[in-house]
Amino acid sequence: MDRMFRMIAFWTAVFAILFFVGDMFNMAILFFAQTAGFLALGFMKLSERMYIYLFGAYLTVFFVSFTYYTTFLMEPGFGH
């Protein structure tokens, strides 16, 4: 399971580099932070149950924050 977190760190690093190249610096910083977090977790040698709990907590925080952003902060971009 620790290798899965390192694989997730690899893909978040790929997305961070692509965001950086595309001049989306805020998203690049966010994805670089996620990369560092996933990479650190990948080398902690936790139990499989703890890795599942941490990933579930990560998904919960993501979905709550994404729903908040799209509901209250995002302005519609169509019609310009």
Backbone as a ProteinNet text record, in pm:
[ID]
protein_1_A
[PRIMARY]
MDRMFRMIAFWTAVFAILFFVGDMFNMAILFFAQTAGFLALGFMKLSERMYIYLFGAYLTVFFVSFTYYTTFLMEPGFGH
[TERTIARY]
82.3	0	86.9	205.2	292.5	337.2	351	388.7	276.6	152.2	40.9	47.2	83.8	96.3	213.3	320.3	430.4	389.2	304.3	254.2	162.4	78	-7.3	80.4	189.6	282.3	343.7	376.6	430.7	330.8	205.3	106.6	69.6	66.9	42.1	160.9	282.3	398.4	388.2	342.3	323.3	222.3	110.8	10.3	64.3	142.9	200.1	292.2	373.2	461.9	381.3	277	193.4	121.6	72.7	11.3	114.4	236.3	341.2	375.7	388.4	418.7	303.2	180.7	64	32.2	124.9	109	-7.3	-37.7	-140.4	-68.1	-7.1	85	15.7	-106.5	-176.5	-204.1	-249.4	-274.1	-142.7	-35.9	94.3	142.3	127.9	169.5	86.2	-44.4	-132.4	-90.9	-61.1	-24.7	116	208.2	339.2	326.8	237	214.3	154.6	60.1	3.2	109.3	197.3	305.9	394.8	431.4	516.3	445.7	316.8	241.1	229.8	196.5	184	319.5	424.5	556.8	600	572.7	605.7	526.6	399.2	318.6	363.8	414.6	458.9	578.7	656.6	775.9	757.5	635	612.9	593.4	569.2	551.2	440	324.8	208.8	136.6	39.4	-39.3	-134.3	-182.1	-271.5	-400.8	-449.2	-571.7	-552.5	-436.4	-410.4	-399.5	-338.7	-332.6	-472.9	-560.5	-698.8	-769.5	-750.4	-811.6	-760.9	-629.7	-573.9	-626	-637.7	-689.7	-837	-913.7	-1053.7	-1066.9	-979.7	-981.4	-942.9	-846	-805.9	-921.8	-991.5	-1105.6	-1217.7	-1242	-1347	-1315.4	-1191.5	-1151.9	-1161.6	-1118.2	-1125.2	-1269.1	-1357.5	-1494.9	-1568	-1543.2	-1607.7	-1556.9	-1424.9	-1370.4	-1408.3	-1411.6	-1450.9	-1597.2	-1682.8	-1824.6	-1843.7	-1771	-1779.4	-1734.3	-1622.7	-1571.2	-1669.2	-1719.9	-1808.8	-1943.7	-1986.8	-2116.5	-2109.3	-2008	-2006.2	-1902.7	-1794.3	-1686.2	-1673.1	-1700.8	-1677.5	-1779.3	-1732.1	-1821.7	-1839.3	-1961.5	-1982.1	-1901.6	-1839.1	-1752.7	-1816.5	-1940.5	-2002.8	-2072.4	-2088.6	-2159.6	-2071.6	-1938.2	-1850.4	-1835.5
-119.4	0	125.9	116.8	233.8	270.6	171.2	199.4	271.2	247.7	319.4	468.1	503	644.1	708.6	633.4	687.2	702.4	614.2	627	749	772.3	891	1016.2	1011.3	1124.9	1151.5	1046.5	1064.3	1136.4	1094.2	1155.1	1295.8	1323	1461	1549.6	1495	1572.1	1601.8	1505	1527.8	1639.7	1634.9	1740.1	1874.2	1875.4	2000.1	2063.3	1982.2	2034.7	2088.6	2017.4	2065.4	2195.2	2206.6	2332.3	2445	2414.7	2516.3	2564.9	2473	2509.3	2589.1	2558.6	2628.6	2758	2810.7	2937.2	2936	2821.4	2810.5	2784.2	2889.8	2875	2832.2	2879.3	2838.7	2688.4	2636.1	2491.5	2414	2468	2400.9	2389.7	2496.9	2492.4	2391.6	2390.4	2293.9	2150.4	2122.2	1986.1	1949.8	2047	2017.5	1983.1	2051.8	2020.6	1880.4	1845.9	1710.8	1606.2	1636.3	1544.2	1519.4	1626.3	1610.5	1528.7	1553.2	1477.9	1330.1	1300.7	1161.1	1090.5	1161.9	1100.4	1070.6	1162.6	1138.7	1020.4	1013.8	900.4	768.7	775.2	653.6	587.9	664.7	609.3	585	595.4	580.5	436.5	345.6	203.5	182.6	243.9	226	96.8	60.4	-58.2	-26.1	-129.5	-109.3	-42	-75.7	-13.5	136.7	176.2	318.3	392.7	330.3	393.4	413.9	318.2	332.3	444.3	452	560	697	708.1	835.5	875.3	779.3	810.3	848.9	782.8	820.9	960.8	996.8	1132.6	1234.5	1201	1289.2	1311.9	1206.1	1220.6	1301.3	1282.5	1359.4	1508.1	1542.7	1684.4	1740.5	1663	1711.4	1736.9	1641	1656.4	1769	1785.7	1894.8	2029.5	2042.7	2170.5	2198.1	2097	2116.8	2157.7	2095.8	2132.1	2274.1	2312.6	2449.5	2548.8	2518.5	2609.7	2625.6	2513.7	2522.6	2582	2570.6	2624.1	2772.6	2814.6	2950.2	3043.7	2993.3	3080.7	3091.4	2985	2985.3	3069.7	3155	3233.6	3163.7	3158.5	3092.9	3161.1	3081.8	3135.5	3141.1	3099.4	3101.3	3235.9	3272.1	3393.8	3516.5	3497.8	3615.6	3651.8
0	0	0	60.2	60.6	-81.1	-167.1	-306.2	-380.9	-342	-405.3	-372.8	-250.4	-214.9	-289.3	-311.6	-391.5	-537.1	-587.3	-723.3	-734.8	-633.8	-632.9	-627.5	-551.5	-545.6	-682.8	-755.6	-890.5	-980.3	-978.1	-1067	-1024.3	-894.4	-853.3	-891.2	-891.9	-937.3	-1086.7	-1164.1	-1308.2	-1330.2	-1260.4	-1275.3	-1227	-1120.1	-1069.1	-1173.1	-1237.7	-1341.9	-1459.4	-1497.8	-1608.8	-1572.6	-1449.4	-1406.2	-1404.9	-1362.3	-1358.4	-1498.7	-1592.3	-1731	-1791.9	-1751.2	-1802.8	-1730.6	-1650.5	-1578.3	-1480.4	-1424.1	-1320.4	-1188.3	-1134	-1022	-892.8	-869.1	-746.5	-746.3	-859	-867.2	-859.5	-917.6	-911.7	-767.5	-691.2	-550.7	-472.6	-497	-430.7	-462.3	-587.8	-625.6	-580.4	-573.8	-516.7	-368.4	-297.4	-155.9	-140.3	-226.9	-221.3	-252.5	-347.2	-380.9	-260	-190.9	-72.2	35.3	55	154.9	120.2	-4.8	-45.3	-42.2	-80.2	-77.8	66	157	297.5	352.2	319.3	366.1	304	181.8	114.1	179	253.5	317.5	466.9	516.7	660.9	705.8	613.8	647.1	749.5	723.8	811.1	775.2	856	823.9	708.9	643	529.2	573	690.2	741.6	761.9	814.3	835.8	702.7	602.4	470.4	413.3	432.5	383.9	459.9	590.3	669	624.2	602	557.7	419.7	329.6	196.6	204.7	290.2	309.9	366.6	459.9	514.8	408.4	325	214.9	119.1	81.7	-9.4	53.5	181.6	249.8	248.1	283.2	281.7	140.4	40.6	-96.9	-139.9	-118.2	-165.4	-93.1	36.5	110.1	59.1	41.9	-4.2	-149.3	-234.1	-373.9	-383.3	-303.3	-303.2	-252.7	-148.9	-97.8	-204.7	-271.3	-373.5	-488.8	-540.1	-655.5	-619.6	-495.3	-456	-422.2	-348.2	-294.5	-356.9	-411.2	-456.3	-607.9	-680.4	-823.7	-896.4	-986.2	-1068.4	-1201.4	-1253.6	-1382.3	-1491.8	-1575.7	-1679.9	-1816	-1828.1	-1960.3	-1982.1	-2109.1	-2144.2	-2155.9	-2157.1	-2169.3	-2313.3
[MASK]
++++++++++++++++++++++++++++++++++++++++++++++++++++++++++++++++++++++++++++++++

